[in-house]
């Protein structure tokens, strides 16, 4: 079998491992990162979830390790135990038949003293773990920061969101000045810039934007709640057709608990994932999901971003996320690796502006409704904008209010309606301005990174 990874100067045993595991065609991010990383170049890599970035940094890192030296040479941090474990398992897969490269996994919730005792006997070449545990082991002298040549920060935006960037900063400060640093992230928030500028000098910036904000393989549906219970609507959606695996997002832990309790009461086997669930329990739940025990998983954004759930056929947004970027992360959980998927977003009256903000990012929805146990086409919520009437500038809510107040014919009704319209127009302008500012910031991100 012709393996196209042969074009890179990787160690022969890694090529053999890639072929054995049917990795024969580099992805776009791997094509750009691997040759530069092999030469020691510091890199900022921005690409969507599922693009293959783990192999992009692992292959050159493992290939460059000096196997004759009994020292720690590389460190990889990930913001959650699950992500760190995924990277560790990928490394184990590659090193299954390669015995002279030692890799250790160090995450919270594991026996720290046992890890330190084991490291006293023999150092690992590569340490993979969560920021807190890696920092503790370096502070205790179990891991030697001064011997590290390469530092990888995976899921940097999530590291920032979860409050671990300061810990990663402290880890980086223990490494030599001449350090190869690779930072990978789905997005590069502005708040990440000071950290990048502090440790990275003239890094290569690789930004792989998807052809569309949402993969072409994903059917993106929009359903209005129209005063109905979101829990009831979700139950109906789950019982329509035969979804393989459904990931349902809510904005808060409380909302996840309530939705989980409701669906369980309806007789469904439902798993839940959020930050208050103990690591051991989360690990058990994920094993059960992988084994096919659960068909439905309810989760919060940050918890789910730290977990790679394979085979998601449907994503349901019980609520519109507070951060529009989270919408892309949510929907990106389905339609991966060329497979088809369905994303369904529920919205309430008065949330049209939130939908408009998502549309301003290039996200396109198909309006749908549920009727007689089927998902059918619905009228476009923007249809009134195409009518050449005085009501053109009014939302459906304002237009309904106007007609209602006219029927009342009470004194001052015109003034009341005029004031309500002015208030809505002011709010709409504010939302549009915010959307424009977000778009401008995204355009300026790349410029700022290139100047760094």
Secondary structure as the mmCIF struct_conf table of DSSP 4:
data_model
#
loop_
_struct_conf.conf_type_id
_struct_conf.id
_struct_conf.beg_label_comp_id
_struct_conf.beg_label_asym_id
_struct_conf.beg_label_seq_id
_struct_conf.end_label_comp_id
_struct_conf.end_label_asym_id
_struct_conf.end_label_seq_id
HELX_RH_3T_P HELX_RH_3T_P1 UNK A 4 UNK A 7
BEND BEND1 UNK A 8 UNK A 8
HELX_RH_AL_P HELX_RH_AL_P1 UNK A 12 UNK A 20
TURN_TY1_P TURN_TY1_P1 UNK A 21 UNK A 22
BEND BEND2 UNK A 25 UNK A 25
HELX_RH_AL_P HELX_RH_AL_P2 UNK A 28 UNK A 38
TURN_TY1_P TURN_TY1_P2 UNK A 39 UNK A 40
STRN STRN1 UNK A 43 UNK A 46
TURN_TY1_P TURN_TY1_P3 UNK A 49 UNK A 50
BEND BEND3 UNK A 51 UNK A 51
HELX_RH_AL_P HELX_RH_AL_P3 UNK A 53 UNK A 64
TURN_TY1_P TURN_TY1_P4 UNK A 67 UNK A 68
BEND BEND4 UNK A 71 UNK A 71
STRN STRN2 UNK A 74 UNK A 77
BEND BEND5 UNK A 79 UNK A 80
HELX_RH_AL_P HELX_RH_AL_P4 UNK A 81 UNK A 94
TURN_TY1_P TURN_TY1_P5 UNK A 95 UNK A 97
TURN_TY1_P TURN_TY1_P6 UNK A 99 UNK A 100
STRN STRN3 UNK A 103 UNK A 106
TURN_TY1_P TURN_TY1_P7 UNK A 108 UNK A 109
BEND BEND6 UNK A 110 UNK A 110
HELX_RH_AL_P HELX_RH_AL_P5 UNK A 112 UNK A 121
BEND BEND7 UNK A 125 UNK A 125
STRN STRN4 UNK A 126 UNK A 129
HELX_RH_AL_P HELX_RH_AL_P6 UNK A 131 UNK A 139
TURN_TY1_P TURN_TY1_P8 UNK A 140 UNK A 141
BEND BEND8 UNK A 142 UNK A 143
HELX_RH_3T_P HELX_RH_3T_P2 UNK A 145 UNK A 147
STRN STRN5 UNK A 150 UNK A 153
BEND BEND9 UNK A 155 UNK A 155
HELX_RH_AL_P HELX_RH_AL_P7 UNK A 156 UNK A 161
TURN_TY1_P TURN_TY1_P9 UNK A 162 UNK A 163
HELX_RH_AL_P HELX_RH_AL_P8 UNK A 165 UNK A 172
TURN_TY1_P TURN_TY1_P10 UNK A 173 UNK A 174
BEND BEND10 UNK A 175 UNK A 175
BEND BEND11 UNK A 177 UNK A 178
STRN STRN6 UNK A 180 UNK A 185
BEND BEND12 UNK A 186 UNK A 186
HELX_RH_3T_P HELX_RH_3T_P3 UNK A 190 UNK A 192
HELX_RH_AL_P HELX_RH_AL_P9 UNK A 193 UNK A 199
BEND BEND13 UNK A 201 UNK A 202
HELX_LH_PP_P HELX_LH_PP_P1 UNK A 203 UNK A 203
STRN STRN7 UNK A 204 UNK A 207
BEND BEND14 UNK A 211 UNK A 214
TURN_TY1_P TURN_TY1_P11 UNK A 216 UNK A 217
STRN STRN8 UNK A 218 UNK A 224
TURN_TY1_P TURN_TY1_P12 UNK A 226 UNK A 227
HELX_RH_AL_P HELX_RH_AL_P10 UNK A 230 UNK A 238
TURN_TY1_P TURN_TY1_P13 UNK A 239 UNK A 239
BEND BEND15 UNK A 240 UNK A 241
BEND BEND16 UNK A 244 UNK A 244
STRN STRN9 UNK A 246 UNK A 249
BEND BEND17 UNK A 251 UNK A 252
HELX_RH_AL_P HELX_RH_AL_P11 UNK A 253 UNK A 265
TURN_TY1_P TURN_TY1_P14 UNK A 266 UNK A 267
STRN STRN10 UNK A 270 UNK A 273
TURN_TY1_P TURN_TY1_P15 UNK A 275 UNK A 276
BEND BEND18 UNK A 277 UNK A 277
HELX_RH_AL_P HELX_RH_AL_P12 UNK A 279 UNK A 290
TURN_TY1_P TURN_TY1_P16 UNK A 291 UNK A 292
BEND BEND19 UNK A 293 UNK A 293
BEND BEND20 UNK A 295 UNK A 295
STRN STRN11 UNK A 296 UNK A 299
HELX_RH_AL_P HELX_RH_AL_P13 UNK A 301 UNK A 305
TURN_TY1_P TURN_TY1_P17 UNK A 306 UNK A 306
TURN_TY1_P TURN_TY1_P18 UNK A 310 UNK A 311
STRN STRN12 UNK A 314 UNK A 317
BEND BEND21 UNK A 318 UNK A 319
BEND BEND22 UNK A 322 UNK A 323
HELX_RH_AL_P HELX_RH_AL_P14 UNK A 324 UNK A 331
TURN_TY1_P TURN_TY1_P19 UNK A 332 UNK A 333
BEND BEND23 UNK A 334 UNK A 335
TURN_TY1_P TURN_TY1_P20 UNK A 337 UNK A 338
STRN STRN13 UNK A 341 UNK A 347
TURN_TY1_P TURN_TY1_P21 UNK A 349 UNK A 350
HELX_RH_AL_P HELX_RH_AL_P15 UNK A 352 UNK A 359
TURN_TY1_P TURN_TY1_P22 UNK A 360 UNK A 362
STRN STRN14 UNK A 366 UNK A 371
TURN_TY1_P TURN_TY1_P23 UNK A 372 UNK A 373
STRN STRN15 UNK A 374 UNK A 377
TURN_TY1_P TURN_TY1_P24 UNK A 381 UNK A 382
HELX_RH_3T_P HELX_RH_3T_P4 UNK A 383 UNK A 386
BEND BEND24 UNK A 387 UNK A 387
BEND BEND25 UNK A 389 UNK A 389
HELX_RH_3T_P HELX_RH_3T_P5 UNK A 390 UNK A 393
BEND BEND26 UNK A 394 UNK A 394
HELX_RH_AL_P HELX_RH_AL_P16 UNK A 396 UNK A 408
TURN_TY1_P TURN_TY1_P25 UNK A 409 UNK A 409
TURN_TY1_P TURN_TY1_P26 UNK A 411 UNK A 412
HELX_RH_AL_P HELX_RH_AL_P17 UNK A 413 UNK A 451
#
